[in-house]
Amino acid sequence: MIQNLFEVHEEVERRVERVPTGIIDDLIMGGIPKGSVVLLIGDPKSGKTTFISQFIHTQLTMGYSAIGILVDISRYEFVSNALDFGWDFMPYLEENFFVLDAYTQRLRGTPRFSFDEAVVTDITDTTQLIDAIKDVTLKILSEKNPPMITGVISSLTPIFFETDKKQIYKFLEDLKELAHRNKQVWLLEMNSGIEEPHVEMMVKAIVDGIIEMRLIEENMTLRRYLRVYGMRRTKHVLSWVPYEITESGIRLQV
């Protein structure tokens, strides 16, 4: 009986539709299960923004649509940094890469550039944030042959600084419901060790999986490691895996 249940579980995992990341697919049976909100948490300078950029580039080259909510970085800087790795987002902007600017409005009061993308005027209003995501989702789904939708939030950390925690938990639950219903995959970036342990644990409990990135000093040298855990509907490697940031992006050393 136990053996039969194990076999059924394995068969279900094999049939799960997945979204390749271009980075950690060998650790998670080929990709993140569709309908997932995943927390990307780690040390500052561990490569989280590079991970997000590489993930988005992978989605766009596969013909998927991507929604990017930029909270801690300007659109210009995000696009410029990606070019350092050979990832050119310009041909995709407003075609299948939709940017929601939550950065320039927060820091300067007005958008720095006159782009046409949506501007999130107040990140403390998480209702406005989820409504903006829903609006872009509906816009994409209204296409004749709507593509798969993935999304990223460049950092949850500033939102935590400026927003009531209960509102953020509600936002995460709403985003998870949206992702599950539309089979979207979302990556949410967050610095580790910034929030109180119980807040960090609450976020981890809400999401569908965690990717953790670490920057550790070993033998007078800084080395990077990542691990995946708590990923629902898939087997995954739980051990720390070394990685490096090369001129073409993040590469696991396995």
C-alpha positions in Angstrom: 0.0 0.0 0.0 2.8 2.4 1.0 4.7 1.5 -2.1 1.7 2.2 -4.3 1.2 5.6 -2.8 4.8 6.4 -3.4 4.5 5.4 -7.0 1.4 7.5 -7.5 3.1 10.5 -5.9 6.1 10.1 -8.2 3.8 9.8 -11.2 2.0 13.0 -10.3 5.3 14.9 -9.9 6.4 13.7 -13.3 3.2 15.0 -14.9 3.4 18.5 -13.3 3.7 21.3 -15.9 6.9 23.2 -15.2 8.5 26.5 -16.1 12.3 26.3 -16.7 14.4 28.8 -14.9 17.6 28.5 -16.9 19.5 28.2 -13.6 18.3 25.5 -11.1 16.3 23.2 -13.3 18.5 20.2 -12.6 17.7 20.6 -8.9 13.9 20.7 -9.3 13.0 18.1 -12.0 13.2 20.5 -14.9 11.6 23.7 -13.6 9.2 25.4 -11.2 5.7 23.9 -11.2 3.2 26.1 -12.9 1.0 27.9 -10.4 3.7 28.7 -7.9 4.9 31.8 -5.9 8.5 31.3 -4.9 10.5 33.3 -2.5 14.1 34.2 -3.6 15.8 35.1 -0.3 19.5 35.7 0.3 22.4 37.8 1.4 22.9 41.2 -0.2 25.2 40.9 -3.2 24.6 37.2 -3.5 23.2 37.5 -7.0 19.5 37.7 -6.4 18.9 40.5 -9.0 21.1 38.6 -11.5 18.9 35.5 -10.8 15.7 37.4 -11.5 17.1 38.9 -14.7 18.3 35.6 -16.0 14.9 34.0 -15.1 13.0 36.7 -17.0 15.3 36.4 -20.0 14.7 32.6 -20.1 11.0 33.2 -20.1 11.0 35.8 -22.8 13.2 33.7 -25.1 10.7 30.8 -24.7 7.9 33.1 -25.8 6.3 33.6 -22.4 5.1 36.9 -21.1 6.8 38.4 -18.0 5.6 41.0 -15.5 8.3 42.9 -13.6 7.6 44.9 -10.5 10.7 47.0 -9.8 10.7 48.1 -6.2 14.4 48.7 -5.4 15.9 49.5 -8.8 15.0 51.7 -11.7 13.9 50.4 -15.1 16.9 51.9 -16.8 19.3 50.3 -14.3 17.6 47.0 -14.5 17.7 46.9 -18.3 21.3 48.2 -18.3 22.6 45.7 -15.8 21.1 42.8 -17.8 23.0 44.0 -20.9 26.3 43.2 -19.0 25.3 39.5 -19.3 24.1 39.8 -22.9 20.4 39.9 -22.0 18.7 42.6 -24.1 15.2 43.3 -22.8 14.6 46.3 -25.1 12.9 44.3 -28.0 10.5 42.7 -25.5 9.4 45.8 -23.6 5.7 46.5 -24.0 5.5 43.4 -26.3 5.7 40.6 -23.7 7.7 42.2 -20.9 5.5 44.5 -18.8 7.3 46.6 -16.2 5.4 48.1 -13.3 7.5 50.9 -11.9 7.3 51.0 -8.1 10.8 52.6 -7.7 11.0 56.1 -9.1 7.6 57.1 -7.7 8.5 55.9 -4.2 11.9 57.7 -4.1 11.3 60.8 -6.2 7.5 61.4 -6.1 7.3 61.3 -10.0 8.6 58.9 -12.6 12.1 59.7 -13.8 11.3 58.7 -17.4 8.3 59.2 -19.6 7.7 55.5 -20.4 4.2 54.2 -21.0 4.4 51.4 -18.4 2.2 51.4 -15.4 3.4 53.2 -12.3 2.7 52.0 -8.8 2.3 55.2 -7.0 2.2 53.8 -3.5 3.7 50.5 -2.5 2.2 50.8 0.9 -1.2 50.3 -0.8 -0.9 46.6 -1.5 -4.4 46.6 -2.9 -3.2 48.9 -5.7 -0.3 46.6 -6.3 -2.4 43.4 -6.7 -4.9 45.3 -8.9 -2.0 46.5 -11.2 -0.9 42.8 -11.5 -4.4 41.7 -12.3 -4.8 44.5 -14.9 -1.6 43.4 -16.7 -2.7 39.7 -16.4 -6.1 40.5 -18.0 -4.3 42.5 -20.8 -2.1 39.5 -21.6 -5.0 36.9 -21.3 -7.1 39.0 -23.7 -4.7 38.2 -26.6 -5.8 35.7 -29.2 -3.3 33.0 -28.1 -2.3 34.2 -24.6 1.1 33.0 -23.5 2.3 31.6 -20.2 2.7 34.4 -17.7 5.6 34.7 -15.2 6.4 37.5 -12.9 9.0 38.9 -10.5 9.1 41.4 -7.7 12.6 42.9 -7.5 12.5 43.2 -3.7 9.9 42.7 -0.9 12.3 44.4 1.6 11.3 48.1 0.9 7.6 47.0 1.0 8.2 45.5 4.5 9.8 48.8 5.7 6.8 50.9 4.7 3.8 48.6 4.9 1.8 47.0 7.7 2.8 43.3 7.9 -0.8 42.1 7.8 -1.3 43.9 4.5 1.7 42.2 3.1 0.6 38.7 4.2 -2.8 39.5 2.5 -1.1 40.6 -0.6 1.0 37.4 -0.8 -2.1 35.3 -0.3 -3.9 37.2 -3.1 -0.9 36.8 -5.4 -0.7 33.1 -4.6 -4.4 32.7 -5.4 -3.9 34.6 -8.7 -0.9 32.4 -9.6 -2.6 29.2 -8.8 -5.7 30.1 -10.8 -3.9 31.2 -13.9 -0.9 28.8 -13.6 1.5 31.7 -13.3 5.0 31.5 -11.7 6.2 34.4 -9.6 9.6 35.0 -8.0 9.7 37.3 -5.0 13.1 38.7 -3.9 13.9 39.4 -0.3 17.0 40.1 1.7 17.6 37.6 4.5 18.1 38.6 8.1 16.4 42.0 7.7 13.0 41.2 9.1 12.3 39.6 12.5 12.5 35.8 12.4 8.8 35.3 12.8 8.0 37.6 9.9 10.5 35.8 7.6 9.0 32.5 8.7 5.5 33.7 7.9 6.5 34.6 4.4 8.1 31.3 3.9 5.0 29.5 5.2 2.8 31.4 2.6 4.9 30.8 -0.5 5.0 27.6 -2.6 8.8 27.2 -2.4 12.1 28.9 -1.3 15.3 29.5 -3.2 18.0 30.7 -0.7 21.3 32.3 -1.8 24.3 32.7 0.5 27.6 34.6 0.4 30.1 32.9 2.7 33.8 33.5 3.4 35.9 30.4 3.0 39.7 30.4 3.1 39.9 34.2 2.7 37.6 34.1 -0.3 33.9 34.8 -0.7 32.0 31.9 -2.1 28.3 31.6 -3.2 25.9 28.8 -2.4 22.2 28.2 -3.0 19.7 25.6 -2.0 16.0 24.9 -2.8 13.5 23.7 -0.2 9.8 23.7 0.5 9.0 23.5 -3.2 5.6 22.0 -3.6 4.7 19.4 -6.1 8.3 18.5 -7.0 11.3 16.7 -5.7 14.2 18.9 -5.2 17.9 18.8 -4.0 18.0 20.1 -0.4 21.8 20.4 -0.1 23.7 23.6 -0.6 25.0 23.9 -4.1 28.0 26.2 -5.0 27.5 28.6 -7.9 29.3 31.4 -9.6 28.3 34.5 -11.4 29.9 34.4 -14.9 29.8 36.8 -17.8 26.8 34.8 -19.1 24.9 34.7 -15.7 24.6 32.3 -12.8 26.1 28.8 -13.2 25.8 26.0 -10.7 29.0 24.1 -9.9 27.6 20.6 -9.8 
